[in-house]
Amino acid sequence: MPATLQDARRTTPTTPLVRRGATPDSRLEALREKTLAGERLTMEDGRLLYETPDIWSVCEIADAVRRRLHGDITYYNVNRHLNYSNVCALSCKFCEFHRKRGDAGAYEHSMEDIRAEAAKARDAGATEMHIVGGLHPYLPFDYYTDMIRTIRDEAPTVHIKAFTAVEVVHFAKIAKLYKGADRKEGIRAVLKALKEAGLGSLPGGGAEVFDDRVHDEAYKGKIRSDVWLDVHRVAHELGLNTNATILYGHIERIDDRLTHMDMLRTAQDEALSRLGYEAAPGGAVTLTRPGVELPTPAMNGRGGYFQTIIPLPFFPDGSELENLPGPGGVENLRTLAVARLMLDNFPHAKTFWIMQTLPMAQLQLASGADDIDGTVVWYDITKVGGVSTHQETTVWDLCKAIREAGFRPVERDTVYRRVERDGASWRVVE
């Protein structure tokens, strides 16, 4: 077993997917060479990755990248999700989660509820609370800073990963800080206040797909791509790490997905340059080149960065777009693999088992993903196959799934530091 992560990156061999009866696509060899050399793939390369019938090679190349970056390691964490309210001013067509105040099933948690959830997370040994909710039109901004302080008071060692970019802009509006040309300063003021209260990082939700046509048809009224990216850029400037998502399989096109990925990696180029990474001609900063070290939390004094890409499949059931079929398993595999290959400057790629299922997540671990997320416990955004909001798995199940897929489980905290634990007691291994 390699002694360190860097040893794992150097010594772990690539194990290709088993191919039976499939004809390799010779056009992918040039992409393989570019990828292994750490060169940035073009939009045309991305189209080929989506259009080729040789899904085996696409996944194999993505697996080679994840093994170069992380060896045989697959990360998981012990976390707890909290949805503080499903009351939302928006009515996005793809969303089954939102309610209006007074609707059946509408809820909003009190500070006593939130303190109780923080205590449950602490007592269960969670290293993270992941918090998102609807754009509540009546709660004041101090509800959210009080929420963070309450959690910090009850569970001081738990990392608080909270509020999508959409929520952050909503907070700036209700605090009357989001005004015209000064919108970034309003965003900055909100993020500073949340960070001072104890916010540790931002999740990647609310990105959906960066395309105005899709935006206007599926989630009109939500912030557009430029504003979503502004929130994450400001967070990075303040030293906060963030994640990124892409919601696929609804009314978007392949080119829309690729444009989304290209916009994300351009923003990450800026973040990594701030950390001291050298850009190639054209401005690309790739982490997939041989010998390049991955960014670490120790760099946060200079700025934050995107930690992981999380492709999320669209679930049509119960939404206004329920006439659509949603993506299938092969498309899920391909999209994860393409994201891993196109986002050459993202340290991690996550398969979110809640939305992918554990069996699909196992396949995606061999198709570019190095993170399977965590124990979750409570999740009210999507419900695969009609399951309830109580969607929990155990560390034992996560580790079993990782080992069955041929990888080595490693517990992490939110910013990808290794964790050692004895039951509910845990510590970060620097």
Steps between C-alpha positions, in 0.01 A plus 500: 500500500644844410616692805354835389246639258779618273644147501156369406482742210840386373478126548140386455458338156204569277250216482290537182137399484441153358395528135304224332397523137534879477695663219746763624464848350843588360414870516522482878871414496594862432282607792664239719844636417392860565345402832801303621723793405281732708385703200159667507230340287307721260125529454537284188676237709209514743248444221691193390496365857122537503436374146731198475334160544820385675384578853756248630795709387345824626462350848844339483670832420311672782604219734864551400471867599341426838770242572775743408350751744393267783629149441256242635361732766128577515386761750189502716391707798268481798257781442147610571276699268262769622229661287388791718191582292332394176310828468629671186424815306586317176311225319763331282345248262751226583452529877268285712644640825354852513180600681322827565431605857176335607527217249466143623845377599655848529742540790757735652723404791534701819833562671404232751455253213836598355677469835352151537625402154847632581503293819404189304784566255750552781391192693514285185859608437420694183779716366265706282153650483380567146228767507278628218138610469248693297508876441271583790338838428427591865800394710749783574873474431584468868308170503786353294786650700321390819469151351874479440580632849256257659662205326846626584399537866348152522752315280823705485708235321249436220579669167206702367459473123196710427299705251513482124591803293128548434436526874793738552357743241157468664658591835664806342163608366308462827784680679466779239865461398446383141483816292585534133868547427586437866355149502841335554559718804162391635597138443833565671332658802264204539778242467719690747217508754431128453871417526533704819202308641678170427432402137775268376428450129230516231328203334471490122123499451293743298727497196261279299625563140665827395283585200252787462257298286485219754486754783198681356310181430575289808591733790418857404551743787804315631839670476680458170842349449696826534352567843545140618866521401534843666392349833758223474773737384437727798495197732838394360637851552391475864683169544190277490510177304193412295357217292329504161215303347337448163139381468466298181243292317211747462465760220867585460716395202845343498660831401329663800663248733841558345463879518410462868817297563712748306369794705574313822857417403563861393392619845722232657795619291463837674479341846805279448703786354431691821648205689822519296439238232659583166274529197584350163474719188134591468446517875427134577611371841477122499547269797520187285856564381758257638659628820249775578397510866133539590388811693459459875318688780837642602475723193174662612688800637553596136150405390249223456426281201253251356557165669276267303259467210175316576291403195136464607245309289158659454205319660176588319250341742274755666643801315349704217742319266381152599418428134876469439671162547804621692851361440577127494787309652735521201446876481576528871828313452595701195421840651707428811791384281476802270489736798814339644680542167384851414549642851873439505554757776251358751673286763200270553195356325213376716232242438211603726359161597168650614418596141703232321426203734784301656526245214532778239745683726718188504517503120578871498796442732657317204397782264672801655347553845720490811233604754173328592374770745381399846245358739251787432214386738233749383452624145185672374602627155464186287369154581614218271233238447257659744715460812437726800696803612681271747774388262785364708780258445768384740876531489513121477278503189700779337831325562358169380379663178839665444693176559266300277574751223872429542605810693628591845267704725644803678293720727541873437370821647332765283828644369649157425724455801522142621303406808577238762221397732404288796122480491357851526841643593714613208802708413651646185830350384706788360 
